[in-house]
Amino acid sequence: MTKRIRKKTYQIHSAHLLVTIPCLFPSHDSKWHDTQVYRAERGGYFIAGKGGSRSRWAKQTPQGAVPGEDFNPLSRDCWVYPNKRPESLIAT
């Protein structure tokens, strides 16, 4: 998966996996997710994953939420404030 954000390209296949965020929900649950934090080849960090219709990765459609996948750059605050959850540190 490749995504271009603010003139910077992020590629999962060439990034270094740092951590997998554990999920307590079973895979058939709508809150289930598979989430990882990566370091990009040229620097920078991003969070990537997929999940059910009630997870942070859900996509909104006219019919409601559906399972989805995506990735987003992380702000520098995630390394300054390591006790914050990575989901709360997505760069805006």
Buried (B, 14 or more C-beta within 10 A) or exposed (E): EEBEEEEEEBBBEEBEEEEEBEBEBEEEBBBBBBBBBBBBEEEBBBBBBBBBBBBBBBEEEEEEBEBBBBBBBBBEEBEEEEEEEBBEBBBE
